[in-house]
Amino acid sequence: MTSSSSPSQDTKRFAHAYPEGLRADALMEEDVAWSHEIDGERDGDQLDRSERAALRRVVGLSTELEDVTEVEYRQLRLERVVLVGVWTTGTAQDADNSLAELAALAETAGAVVLDGVIQRRDKPDAATYIGSGKAAELRDIVLETGADTVICDGELSPGQLIQLEDVVKVKVIDRTALILDIFAQHAKSREGKAQVALAQMQYMLPRLRGWGQSLSRQMGGGRGGLATRGPGETKIETDRRRIREKMAKMRREIAEMKTGREVKRQERRRNKVPSVAIAGYTNAGKSSLLNRLTGAGVLVENALFATLDPTVRRAETPSGRVYTLADTVGFVRHLPHHLVEAFRSTMEEVGDSDLILHVVDGSHPNPEEQLAAVREVIRDVGATDVPEIVVINKADAADPLTLQRLMRIEKRSIAVSARTGRGLTELLALIDNELPRPSVEIEALVPYTHGKLVARAHTEGEVISEEHTAEGTLLKVRVHEELASDLAPYSPAPAL
């Protein structure tokens, strides 16, 4: 076997191959040409630079905990799930639709739905949500399908979670935890992540659990030594205190971010720019409609809660009036109140708008229920006084009878298709008619040296006519009172 050359020999060869002035340059080069004289006697194959820097995953070293009682703070990782719901009110079709929506939520979170069951009860069981007998049957279904998670179509109390997990022997989560997990996956902005984190901590706080030594008392009182001052707080109490401190910090950060967004809104109000908010059920096509109307380029995906962060874009009506169009977070039935509270500052875009475009999926089996769910959240954020236009989207895939029924029920409604562009021209004209108009109509001859006034008339008001003369620009506009007072000195006649 040929022995490899020593480092001193390699150095001598390198010094011989490169003159003194070129050695540093050669050492700095990323790829030095291979030579038999220098490299030929080395042992083994020489790896490329990318291969030397790469990490190679070693299979079979995972030590992930499988016992639910060993995992306290864990990220939801849904894989193979069984759905369970309790049918208390409404028809059987309503219960099926609710479970179908839960299945769509589970798939959005990354799960594979194996089975789903519904139980008819007057109210959920206080102990195990579905009763001890049905919980045992659910355990058999879990064993038969090989599921590792059970998702309940409702918000479970901490006691229900614990007792149902004790029976089925797999992880149990509820609808609220599932939606929070989806929001955590899809939040991209700093504010969105902070709002989701706050909602998750609010949900987690009453559900903290501990086992074994986790509940034991910590040493309290003095500086250590033999004499302690009695029992201190338990581990679970320490966790709760830390979570409360983090929640207080998160609320302060969200309040600071809210101030920045409020400054932008005040600037739009100062310039008298009307605002339109797009609200609606999740996956109803709000982002697609925003892209169609403004070319915003917002992510569009056939998934629930694909976009969470609000997007505000500038748009113009057919008559040339400038307004802002804001896309808001999607709503869903039984939206967790933790999320409503955490996203309240974001949802204020709806309450501060001049017009709401309420987008509903016309191809959904029960669009009326979507309308009711969204209006409940709109009522929670105090936006009931804002004018509303119901935009029935996906008209190309909807049943014509469903469209007729919706348009008969909702008097201020229009059917559109964001995919094909159907009805968008009529929608823009409807927005133009519904937006608040400036209150003062005035005619003014503005000198060319005061072009800023003409520009303000175009951006802040509604230009009825415009003519360029030798003395200046003759405008006939409808503007707000502040701009009317600035134009009054150039008006040949008093304002109407």
C-alpha positions as CSV (number, residue, x, y, z in Angstrom):
1,M,0.0,0.0,0.0
2,T,1.4,3.4,-0.9
3,S,1.7,5.8,2.0
4,S,0.3,9.3,1.6
5,S,2.7,12.1,1.4
6,S,3.5,14.2,4.5
7,P,2.3,17.8,4.9
8,S,5.8,19.1,4.6
9,Q,6.3,17.3,1.2
10,D,3.0,18.7,-0.1
11,T,4.1,22.2,1.0
12,K,7.4,21.8,-0.9
13,R,5.6,20.6,-4.0
14,F,3.2,23.5,-3.8
15,A,6.1,26.0,-3.4
16,H,7.8,24.5,-6.3
17,A,4.7,24.6,-8.5
18,Y,3.8,28.2,-7.8
19,P,6.2,31.2,-7.6
20,E,6.3,33.3,-4.5
21,G,4.0,36.0,-5.8
22,L,1.3,33.6,-7.0
23,R,1.0,31.4,-3.9
24,A,-1.6,33.6,-2.1
25,D,-3.7,33.9,-5.2
26,A,-3.6,30.2,-5.8
27,L,-4.6,29.5,-2.2
28,M,-7.6,31.9,-2.5
29,E,-8.9,30.2,-5.6
30,E,-12.0,28.0,-5.0
31,D,-11.0,25.4,-7.6
32,V,-7.3,24.6,-8.0
33,A,-6.6,22.3,-10.9
34,W,-5.9,18.7,-9.9
35,S,-2.4,17.5,-10.6
36,H,-1.0,14.1,-10.4
37,E,2.2,15.4,-8.8
38,I,0.4,17.0,-5.9
39,D,-2.8,15.0,-5.5
40,G,-2.1,11.6,-7.1
41,E,-0.6,10.1,-4.0
42,R,-3.4,11.0,-1.6
43,D,-5.6,8.2,-0.2
44,G,-9.2,7.9,-1.2
45,D,-11.4,9.9,-3.6
46,Q,-11.4,13.7,-3.3
47,L,-14.9,15.1,-2.8
48,D,-16.3,18.2,-4.5
49,R,-16.7,21.4,-2.5
50,S,-20.5,21.1,-2.5
51,E,-20.3,17.5,-1.2
52,R,-17.9,18.4,1.5
53,A,-20.2,21.2,2.7
54,A,-23.4,19.2,2.5
55,L,-25.2,17.5,5.4
56,R,-26.3,13.9,4.9
57,R,-29.4,12.8,6.8
58,V,-28.9,9.5,8.7
59,V,-32.1,7.5,8.7
60,G,-33.4,5.7,11.8
61,L,-32.1,8.0,14.6
62,S,-35.4,9.7,15.4
63,T,-36.3,9.6,19.1
64,E,-39.7,11.3,18.8
65,L,-42.0,10.7,21.8
66,E,-45.1,8.7,21.0
67,D,-46.8,8.6,24.4
68,V,-49.1,11.7,24.6
69,T,-48.4,11.9,28.4
70,E,-44.7,12.5,27.7
71,V,-45.2,15.4,25.5
72,E,-46.2,18.8,27.0
73,Y,-45.3,21.5,24.5
74,R,-45.5,19.9,21.2
75,Q,-46.2,21.2,17.7
76,L,-49.3,19.7,16.1
77,R,-48.2,17.3,13.4
78,L,-51.3,15.7,12.1
79,E,-50.8,12.6,9.9
80,R,-53.6,10.0,10.0
81,V,-56.7,11.3,11.7
82,V,-60.3,10.3,12.5
83,L,-62.9,13.0,12.8
84,V,-65.7,12.9,15.3
85,G,-68.7,15.3,15.6
86,V,-71.7,15.8,17.8
87,W,-75.0,16.7,16.1
88,T,-77.0,18.8,18.4
89,T,-79.1,21.1,16.2
90,G,-80.1,21.5,12.6
91,T,-80.5,18.8,10.0
92,A,-78.4,15.8,9.2
93,Q,-77.1,17.6,6.1
94,D,-75.9,20.5,8.3
95,A,-73.9,18.0,10.4
96,D,-72.4,16.4,7.4
97,N,-71.4,19.8,6.0
98,S,-69.7,20.7,9.3
99,L,-67.7,17.5,9.3
100,A,-66.8,17.9,5.7
101,E,-65.4,21.4,6.5
102,L,-63.5,19.9,9.4
103,A,-62.0,17.4,6.9
104,A,-60.9,20.3,4.7
105,L,-59.3,22.0,7.7
106,A,-57.5,18.8,8.6
107,E,-56.2,18.4,5.0
108,T,-55.0,22.0,5.0
109,A,-53.0,21.3,8.2
110,G,-51.3,18.4,6.5
111,A,-53.4,15.4,7.7
112,V,-54.8,12.4,5.9
113,V,-58.4,11.8,6.9
114,L,-59.2,8.2,7.4
115,D,-62.7,8.2,8.8
116,G,-65.4,10.4,10.3
117,V,-68.3,9.7,12.7
118,I,-71.2,11.8,14.0
119,Q,-73.2,11.2,17.1
120,R,-76.7,12.6,17.7
121,R,-77.0,14.1,21.2
122,D,-78.9,16.9,22.9
123,K,-75.5,18.3,24.0
124,P,-71.9,17.1,24.2
125,D,-71.0,14.8,27.1
126,A,-69.4,16.8,29.9
127,A,-66.8,14.1,30.5
128,T,-65.7,12.6,27.1
129,Y,-67.6,14.8,24.6
130,I,-69.3,11.8,23.0
131,G,-70.0,9.6,26.1
132,S,-68.1,6.6,27.5
133,G,-69.7,4.0,25.3
134,K,-69.1,5.9,22.1
135,A,-65.6,6.7,23.2
136,A,-64.9,3.0,23.4
137,E,-66.3,2.5,19.9
138,L,-64.1,5.4,18.7
139,R,-61.1,3.5,20.2
140,D,-62.0,0.5,18.0
141,I,-62.2,2.7,14.9
142,V,-58.8,4.2,15.8
143,L,-57.3,0.7,16.1
144,E,-58.9,-0.5,12.9
145,T,-57.8,2.4,10.8
146,G,-54.3,2.9,12.4
147,A,-55.0,6.6,13.1
148,D,-52.7,8.5,15.5
149,T,-55.0,11.6,16.1
150,V,-58.6,12.2,16.8
151,I,-60.1,15.6,15.9
152,C,-63.3,16.7,17.5
153,D,-65.7,19.1,15.7
154,G,-66.0,21.6,18.6
155,E,-64.0,23.2,21.4
156,L,-63.3,20.7,24.2
157,S,-62.7,21.6,27.8
158,P,-59.4,20.6,29.4
159,G,-61.2,17.8,31.2
160,Q,-62.8,16.4,28.1
161,L,-59.4,16.4,26.3
162,I,-57.8,14.4,29.1
163,Q,-60.6,11.9,29.6
164,L,-61.1,11.2,25.9
165,E,-57.3,10.7,25.4
166,D,-57.3,8.2,28.3
167,V,-60.0,6.2,26.4
168,V,-58.8,6.3,22.8
169,K,-55.0,6.2,23.7
170,V,-54.0,8.6,20.9
171,K,-53.7,12.3,20.7
172,V,-57.0,14.3,20.8
173,I,-57.3,17.9,19.6
174,D,-60.4,20.0,19.0
175,R,-61.4,22.3,16.1
176,T,-59.9,25.4,17.8
177,A,-56.4,23.8,18.1
178,L,-56.6,22.7,14.5
179,I,-57.5,26.2,13.2
180,L,-54.7,27.7,15.4
181,D,-52.2,25.3,13.9
182,I,-53.3,26.3,10.4
183,F,-52.9,30.0,11.2
184,A,-49.4,29.3,12.7
185,Q,-48.4,27.6,9.4
186,H,-49.7,30.3,7.2
187,A,-48.8,33.5,9.1
188,K,-45.9,35.3,7.3
189,S,-45.8,38.9,8.5
190,R,-44.4,39.9,11.9
191,E,-47.8,41.1,13.1
192,G,-49.6,37.9,11.8
193,K,-47.1,35.7,13.7
194,A,-47.5,37.7,16.9
195,Q,-51.3,37.5,16.7
196,V,-51.3,33.8,16.2
197,A,-48.8,33.3,19.0
198,L,-51.0,35.3,21.3
199,A,-54.1,33.2,20.4
200,Q,-52.2,30.0,20.9
201,M,-51.0,31.0,24.4
202,Q,-54.5,32.1,25.3
203,Y,-55.7,28.6,24.3
204,M,-52.9,26.8,26.0
205,L,-53.0,28.6,29.3
206,P,-56.0,26.7,30.8
207,R,-55.0,23.4,29.2
208,L,-51.5,23.1,30.7
209,R,-50.9,19.7,32.2
210,G,-48.2,18.0,34.2
211,W,-47.3,14.5,35.2
212,G,-45.2,13.0,38.0
213,Q,-42.4,15.3,39.1
214,S,-43.8,18.1,37.0
215,L,-46.3,18.8,39.7
216,S,-44.0,18.7,42.7
217,R,-43.3,21.8,44.7
218,Q,-40.1,23.7,44.0
219,M,-37.9,24.9,46.9
220,G,-39.0,28.3,48.0
221,G,-38.0,31.0,50.3
222,G,-34.3,31.8,51.1
223,R,-31.0,31.4,49.5
224,G,-30.8,27.7,49.6
225,G,-29.0,25.6,52.2
226,L,-30.7,23.4,54.8
227,A,-33.5,25.6,55.8
228,T,-36.0,26.5,53.1
229,R,-39.0,28.7,53.7
230,G,-41.7,26.2,52.8
231,P,-43.3,25.1,49.5
232,G,-42.8,27.3,46.5
233,E,-44.9,27.3,43.3
234,T,-45.3,24.1,41.3
235,K,-43.8,23.6,37.9
236,I,-47.2,24.1,36.3
237,E,-47.7,27.4,38.1
238,T,-44.3,28.5,36.9
239,D,-45.3,27.7,33.3
240,R,-48.5,29.6,33.7
241,R,-46.8,32.6,35.1
242,R,-44.3,32.6,32.2
243,I,-47.0,32.3,29.6
244,R,-48.9,35.2,31.2
245,E,-45.7,37.3,31.0
246,K,-45.2,36.4,27.3
247,M,-48.9,37.2,26.6
248,A,-48.5,40.7,28.2
249,K,-45.3,41.3,26.1
250,M,-47.1,40.1,22.9
251,R,-50.0,42.4,23.5
252,R,-47.6,45.3,23.9
253,E,-45.9,44.4,20.6
254,I,-49.3,44.1,18.7
255,A,-50.4,47.4,20.1
256,E,-47.2,49.0,18.8
257,M,-47.8,47.5,15.3
258,K,-51.4,48.6,15.5
259,T,-50.1,52.2,15.9
260,G,-48.1,52.0,12.7
261,R,-51.2,50.8,10.8
262,E,-53.3,53.5,12.3
263,V,-50.9,56.1,11.1
264,K,-51.3,54.8,7.5
265,R,-55.1,54.9,7.9
266,Q,-55.1,58.4,9.2
267,E,-53.0,59.5,6.1
268,R,-55.6,57.9,3.9
269,R,-58.4,59.7,5.8
270,R,-56.5,63.0,5.6
271,N,-56.3,62.6,1.8
272,K,-60.0,61.6,1.8
273,V,-59.3,58.4,0.0
274,P,-62.3,56.0,0.2
275,S,-61.6,52.5,1.4
276,V,-63.2,49.2,0.4
277,A,-62.7,46.0,2.5
278,I,-63.0,42.5,1.1
279,A,-64.5,40.2,3.7
280,G,-65.9,36.7,3.4
281,Y,-65.6,33.0,4.2
282,T,-62.3,31.3,3.9
283,N,-61.6,29.9,0.4
284,A,-64.4,32.0,-1.1
285,G,-62.0,33.7,-3.6
286,K,-61.2,37.0,-1.8
287,S,-57.6,37.0,-2.9
288,S,-58.5,36.0,-6.5
289,L,-60.9,38.9,-6.6
290,L,-58.3,41.3,-5.3
291,N,-55.8,40.2,-7.9
292,R,-58.4,40.6,-10.6
293,L,-59.4,44.1,-9.5
294,T,-55.9,45.5,-8.8
295,G,-53.3,43.1,-10.1
296,A,-52.0,42.7,-6.5
297,G,-50.3,39.3,-7.0
298,V,-51.5,37.9,-3.7
299,L,-51.1,34.1,-3.2
300,V,-54.1,32.2,-4.5
301,E,-54.5,28.6,-3.4
302,N,-57.4,26.2,-3.1
303,A,-57.0,25.8,0.6
304,L,-58.6,27.2,3.7
305,F,-56.8,30.2,5.2
306,A,-54.2,30.3,2.5
307,T,-53.6,34.0,3.1
308,L,-53.8,35.6,6.6
309,D,-52.0,38.9,6.4
310,P,-54.1,41.9,5.2
311,T,-53.2,43.4,1.9
312,V,-54.1,47.0,0.9
313,R,-53.9,48.0,-2.8
314,R,-54.7,51.2,-4.7
315,A,-57.5,51.0,-7.3
316,E,-59.6,53.2,-9.5
317,T,-63.2,53.3,-10.4
318,P,-64.3,53.5,-14.0
319,S,-64.9,57.2,-13.5
320,G,-61.3,57.7,-12.3
321,R,-61.9,57.9,-8.6
322,V,-59.1,56.5,-6.4
323,Y,-59.8,54.2,-3.6
324,T,-58.1,51.5,-1.5
325,L,-59.0,47.8,-1.6
326,A,-58.1,45.7,1.5
327,D,-58.1,41.9,1.6
328,T,-58.8,40.6,5.1
329,V,-58.4,37.3,6.9
330,G,-61.0,34.7,6.0
331,F,-63.7,33.7,8.4
332,V,-65.1,30.3,9.3
333,R,-68.0,28.8,11.3
334,H,-67.2,28.8,15.0
335,L,-64.1,30.9,14.6
336,P,-62.2,30.6,17.9
337,H,-62.8,33.6,20.1
338,H,-59.0,33.6,20.8
339,L,-58.4,34.4,17.1
340,V,-61.1,37.1,17.0
341,E,-59.5,38.9,19.9
342,A,-56.0,38.4,18.6
343,F,-56.9,39.6,15.1
344,R,-59.1,42.4,16.2
345,S,-56.6,45.0,15.3
346,T,-56.3,43.5,11.8
347,M,-60.1,43.2,11.4
348,E,-60.4,46.9,12.1
349,E,-59.8,47.4,8.4
350,V,-63.4,46.2,7.9
351,G,-64.8,48.5,10.6
352,D,-63.0,51.6,9.2
353,S,-63.9,51.0,5.6
354,D,-66.5,52.9,3.6
355,L,-67.8,49.8,1.8
356,I,-67.6,46.0,2.4
357,L,-67.4,43.5,-0.4
358,H,-68.9,40.4,1.3
359,V,-67.6,37.5,-0.9
360,V,-69.4,34.2,-0.7
361,D,-68.7,31.0,-2.6
362,G,-71.7,30.4,-4.9
363,S,-70.7,26.8,-5.5
364,H,-70.8,25.9,-1.8
365,P,-73.5,23.5,-0.7
366,N,-74.8,26.0,1.9
367,P,-73.8,29.6,1.0
368,E,-76.4,31.1,3.3
369,E,-74.6,29.6,6.3
370,Q,-71.4,31.1,5.1
371,L,-73.1,34.5,5.0
372,A,-74.4,34.2,8.5
373,A,-71.0,33.1,9.9
374,V,-69.2,36.1,8.4
375,R,-71.8,38.6,9.5
376,E,-71.5,37.3,13.0
377,V,-67.8,38.2,13.0
378,I,-68.5,41.5,11.3
379,R,-70.9,42.2,14.2
380,D,-68.2,41.3,16.7
381,V,-65.8,43.9,15.3
382,G,-68.4,46.6,15.2
383,A,-68.8,47.0,11.5
384,T,-72.6,46.6,11.1
385,D,-73.1,50.2,10.0
386,V,-70.8,49.9,7.0
387,P,-72.6,49.5,3.6
388,E,-72.3,45.9,2.2
389,I,-72.4,44.4,-1.3
390,V,-72.7,40.7,-1.4
391,V,-70.4,39.4,-4.2
392,I,-71.4,35.8,-5.2
393,N,-68.1,34.4,-6.5
394,K,-67.4,31.3,-8.6
395,A,-70.6,31.9,-10.6
396,D,-69.1,29.8,-13.4
397,A,-69.2,26.7,-11.2
398,A,-72.3,27.5,-9.2
399,D,-75.8,26.1,-9.7
400,P,-77.9,28.7,-11.6
401,L,-80.8,28.0,-9.2
402,T,-78.6,28.7,-6.2
403,L,-77.5,32.0,-7.8
404,Q,-81.1,33.0,-8.4
405,R,-82.0,32.1,-4.8
406,L,-79.1,34.1,-3.3
407,M,-79.7,37.2,-5.5
408,R,-83.4,37.1,-4.6
409,I,-82.6,36.9,-0.8
410,E,-79.7,39.5,-0.9
411,K,-81.0,42.6,-2.6
412,R,-77.6,44.3,-2.9
413,S,-75.8,41.4,-4.6
414,I,-74.0,40.6,-7.8
415,A,-72.7,37.3,-9.3
416,V,-69.1,37.3,-10.6
417,S,-66.3,34.9,-11.4
418,A,-62.8,35.9,-10.5
419,R,-61.4,33.1,-12.6
420,T,-63.1,34.0,-15.9
421,G,-63.8,37.7,-15.3
422,R,-67.5,37.4,-15.5
423,G,-69.4,40.3,-13.9
424,L,-66.3,42.3,-12.8
425,T,-67.2,45.3,-15.0
426,E,-70.6,45.5,-13.4
427,L,-69.0,45.1,-10.0
428,L,-66.6,48.0,-10.6
429,A,-69.6,50.2,-11.7
430,L,-71.5,49.2,-8.5
431,I,-68.5,50.1,-6.3
432,D,-68.3,53.5,-8.1
433,N,-72.0,54.1,-7.3
434,E,-71.8,53.0,-3.7
435,L,-68.6,54.8,-2.6
436,P,-69.3,58.0,-0.7
437,R,-69.0,61.1,-3.0
438,P,-67.5,64.5,-2.1
439,S,-70.1,66.9,-0.8
440,V,-69.2,70.2,-2.6
441,E,-69.4,70.8,-6.3
442,I,-67.3,73.7,-7.5
443,E,-65.9,75.2,-10.8
444,A,-62.5,76.8,-10.7
445,L,-59.9,78.2,-13.2
446,V,-56.6,77.1,-11.7
447,P,-53.4,78.8,-13.0
448,Y,-50.8,76.5,-14.4
449,T,-48.5,77.6,-11.6
450,H,-50.8,75.8,-9.1
451,G,-50.7,72.3,-10.7
452,K,-50.8,70.7,-7.2
453,L,-54.4,71.7,-6.8
454,V,-55.3,70.1,-10.1
455,A,-53.5,66.9,-9.0
456,R,-55.4,67.0,-5.6
457,A,-58.7,67.4,-7.4
458,H,-58.0,64.2,-9.4
459,T,-56.8,62.1,-6.4
460,E,-59.1,63.5,-3.7
461,G,-62.2,64.4,-5.6
462,E,-64.3,63.6,-8.6
463,V,-63.5,65.5,-11.8
464,I,-66.7,66.2,-13.8
465,S,-65.0,68.2,-16.6
466,E,-61.6,69.6,-17.3
467,E,-60.5,72.1,-20.0
468,H,-57.1,73.7,-20.6
469,T,-57.3,77.4,-21.5
470,A,-54.8,80.2,-21.9
471,E,-55.2,81.3,-18.3
472,G,-55.1,77.9,-16.7
473,T,-57.0,74.7,-16.2
474,L,-60.8,75.1,-16.0
475,L,-62.1,72.4,-13.6
476,K,-65.6,71.4,-12.7
477,V,-65.2,69.0,-9.7
478,R,-66.9,67.5,-6.8
479,V,-64.6,67.7,-3.7
480,H,-64.6,67.7,0.1
481,E,-64.9,70.9,2.0
482,E,-61.2,71.4,2.7
483,L,-60.2,71.2,-0.9
484,A,-63.2,73.3,-1.9
485,S,-61.9,76.1,0.3
486,D,-58.5,75.9,-1.4
487,L,-60.1,76.1,-4.8
488,A,-62.5,78.9,-3.9
489,P,-60.1,81.8,-4.7
490,Y,-60.0,80.6,-8.3
491,S,-63.7,80.1,-8.7
492,P,-65.4,82.5,-11.1
493,A,-68.7,81.7,-9.3
494,P,-69.6,80.8,-5.8
495,A,-69.7,77.1,-4.9
496,L,-73.0,75.4,-5.5
